[in-house]
């Protein structure tokens, strides 16, 4: 496996932050672009961004019980549209997002067949991955949530992953759990199969600090080397991971800045 690049070390270091990205980013065949965004915003900003969304997205936003969840969904989806619009050079509202049979978001655009993307949000943070010609998945989780990580690992994780968590120091076990969880979620999102792939049917290395392949995939030995799992440190209190089809050429990590005025 290739060594970690300077860009990846910078992306993995919370103290350095992620710089603001270009207004007209361009993809190449090697790199994966990763964007992060904050989702909490004033009410007037939320409503301005809601105007970008299509009817089905607004309907989903309005299905949330609590206003804060509705507003964060609006901000997450409008930011996705704005980011994709910056690659396609079209207004955010006109980005033609559709969905696969399993619910994976896709571009319904014949003149941009090579662009792939994925998104995830947790709490007030969102992360977006964009690349060319290769499937990609991303996941982010706030790891201070009150959950029973031991019970969840017994229920969903492969034996090799449970063993790795069992030997982790107690003070680091919650973080190790979410490292494992995000890598597994990123992989099933990248494949587009979602929960049709049982989480115990494949294994990842929860403690890897550099890009790694899968450990194994039940019934398909060649699948493990098809994908690369990349840890992401998005913000303090959050853990993220990226899964992308090999070959993997590195990351470019940016923060999305709405105040630049090219959201609409």
BELRA-V776257 format. One line per field, one symbol per residue. ss: DSSP state (2 for helix, 1 for strand, 0 for the rest). A space follows every 10 residues. Layout:
ss=???
This chain:
ss=0000022222 2000000001 0000000000 0111111100 0022222222 0000222222 2200002222 2222222222 2222222200 0222001110 0000111002 2200111111 1100111111 1100011111 1100000022 2222220022 2222220002 2222222222 2222222222 2002220022 2110000000 0100011000 2222221111 1100000111 1111100000 1111100222 0000
